[in-house]
């Protein structure tokens, strides 16, 4: 056998410790209750929920873009905002009504909570935008600038995305 130095000795020591630990722990595992494998039907239920909501979001986005004429330039006239508001409000109300019909399985409560938090955030932005618009073009412009500077970094957006919802859900 050749002499072991530095890293080689440490690797052998770790392997031996790992083998000893595995041998000792196997007897203790037989006494402890086994943890069940992840419930495949739970995963499927979450995916079914996400797919249903994402389909609603994917359907909503082009409708919103049509109402707002593809988006707004950096200057967004308050008169245009008020002209678009009834149709935009109806789209959001229709979406919310359809969303309320999507069953939330118990396994998807975390995802549903993330979406609900995002919708509350979006509703608050909409309310601030409306209040600013009622204050005139200057107040509206300031609100839009503030939204552009801060809204994208709101944690509800990253939580919504991490929960598995499509980017199209930003239309809500």
Residue pairs with C-beta under 8 A, 6 or more apart in sequence:
4 12
39 107
42 105
42 107
43 107
45 105
45 107
45 108
46 105
46 107
46 108
46 111
46 164
48 105
49 102
49 103
49 104
49 105
49 108
49 111
49 112
50 108
50 111
50 163
50 164
50 165
52 102
53 99
53 102
53 115
53 165
53 169
54 164
54 165
54 166
54 168
54 169
56 95
56 98
56 99
56 102
57 165
57 166
57 168
57 169
57 171
57 172
58 166
58 168
60 91
60 95
60 168
60 171
60 172
61 168
61 170
61 171
63 91
63 171
64 88
64 91
64 171
65 71
65 171
67 84
67 87
67 88
67 91
68 84
68 88
69 84
72 80
75 141
76 140
76 141
76 144
77 137
78 133
78 136
78 137
78 140
81 129
81 133
81 140
82 133
85 130
92 126
92 172
95 172
96 119
104 112
110 163
111 163
111 164
111 165
114 156
114 159
114 160
114 162
114 163
114 165
115 160
115 163
115 165
115 169
117 156
117 159
117 160
118 156
118 157
118 159
118 160
118 165
118 169
118 172
119 172
120 156
121 154
121 156
121 157
122 172
125 147
125 151
128 143
128 147
129 140
129 143
129 144
129 147
131 143
132 139
132 140
132 142
132 143
132 144
133 139
133 140
133 143
151 157
157 170
160 169
161 167
